[in-house]
């Protein structure tokens, strides 16, 4: 358990004490995606149009106050509805994999958003944004933050992308699947990505801060999937490595998909998504800390369980 985990657990104890005293045929959606269980992706966020409660794009929970997503998605949304602040256009739904919201779903109000300082919409460079919620996010089994990968993505790593699977830039509800979809792929080098894109003269779109994923014909990402998280399993834990940025040739399973590689922006993300608790009352702060500490314990137990399962499977195969 890391240093900050110990600090949070100690704080939780203190608070408790104080408180007691183009796939072969085009699919219309994410090609070859599979349904995702609610407990698999507790970090997944859905940006919803307030007026119609329509899914607009995805993101991932970083901590009790911040969601990370695609800058181009927010930029286009703001220009589709000029003159309206983001807080009046959209809200954030957490903890669900169903496309349609239910009466008891939890929504969060948007307080502000921040683009990467070097974001370039036309070139889709540095295509990452942070969205701050007005209230603290309540963590539970189905709502949890995801940590950023602390380092580059090893070439050939197995990665997973999740979204609701539409193929259009401005998709209606009927253009998405009823359940969240997951697509498994491999992270490839930028050189290999450029080579695969060269038949369409698209290699110049592969920037230093981009990571490409490739399924070698088994599946594809379609246009309309925006802001969703790209995740890999490292040390037994899900870690965030990218956000959806660019679909080079929609629904073509022989063409890689492009994601903004978050390791290149690690310092900016850490600085901009820090949470200032100085203006929070003691009772609320303790509630948040206890909640986070409980989730850390749950995640540690899950990591131990996975490692034991892997060890047991290995021992059985050797027997």
Residue, then its C-alpha position, 0 to 999 in steps of 0.5 A: x500500500x502506497x504512502x498516500x493510501x496510508x495517509x488516507x486510512x490514518x485520516x479516516x481513523x482520525x475522522x471516525x474518532x472525532x466524529x464519535x467524540x467498416x468491418x466486413x459490413x458496417x455495424x452502425x456501432x462499435x464493431x465487435x464490442x462486448x457488453x460490460x458489467x457494471x462492476x468492471x468499469x466504475x471509473x466510466x463517466x457519461x456526459x448527458x445533455x440536460x434537456x433530453x438526458x441524451x448521452x453525448x460523450x464519455x470520460x473517466x473519474x480521476x478523483x472526488x472532483x475531476x473527470x478527464x475527457x477529450x478536449x475536442x468533444x467539449x469544444x464542439x459541444x460548446x460551439x453547437x450551443x453557443x452562448x450557453x455555459x457547459x453547466x447549463x448544457x450537460x451534466x455527468x452520470x456515474x455508476x451505470x452501464x445502461x444507455x438509458x438513465x433510471x430515476x435513481x441514477x446519480x448525476x453531478x453538476x458541472x462546475x468548470x472545465x479546463x482545456x490543455x494549454x496547448x490544445x489545438x482543435x484543428x490539428x487535434x493536438x493535446x486533445x485532453x480536458x478536465x471537467x470539475x464537478x460542483x459537488x464531491x463525487x460519492x464513491x461506492x462499489x460502482x463509482x470509483x476513480x482510476x489512477x493514471x499509468x505512471x510511465x509510457x505504455x509498453x508496445x504490444x500491451x493489451x488495452x481496453x476501450x469502453x464507450x456506448x458505441x455510436x458511429x456518428x459525430x452527432x449521434x441520436x440515442x438510437x445510434x448507440x447500444x443499450x449497454x456500455x461496450x468494451x473493445x480489446x486491442x493492442x497498443x502499437x508503436x507510432x512507427x507501426x501506426x504510421x505504416x498502417x495509415x500510409x495507404x490513406x496518407x494519414x500518417x501525419x496525424x500520428x503525433x508524439x502525444x498520441x498512442x494507436x491501438x490495433x485489433x488486427x481485423x477483429x474489431x474497430x472503433x467508429x466515429x461518434x465514440x468520444x472521450x472514452x477511457x483507454x485502460x490497461x491492467x498493470x500490477x493487477x490494477x486498471x490504469x488509465x493510459x489514454x482518452x479517445x481522440x481520433x478515428x482515422x477511418x471509421x469502423x475499419x477494423x484494419x485501421x488503428x484508432x488514435x488516443x491522446x496518451x496521458x503520460x505525456x500530460x501527467x504533470x499538467x493533469x496532476x496539477x490541474x486536478x488537485x483538490x483543495x479541501x481548505x474551504x470544506x467543513x470538517x464533517x464533509x471532509x471526513x466523509x470524503x476521506x472515509x469514503x476514499x479510504x474504504x475504496x482503497x481497501x476494497x481495491x487492495x482486496x480485489x488486487x490480492x484476489x486477482x493475484x491469488x487467482x493468477x497464482x492458482x491458475x499457474x499452479x494448476x497448469x503446472x500440476 
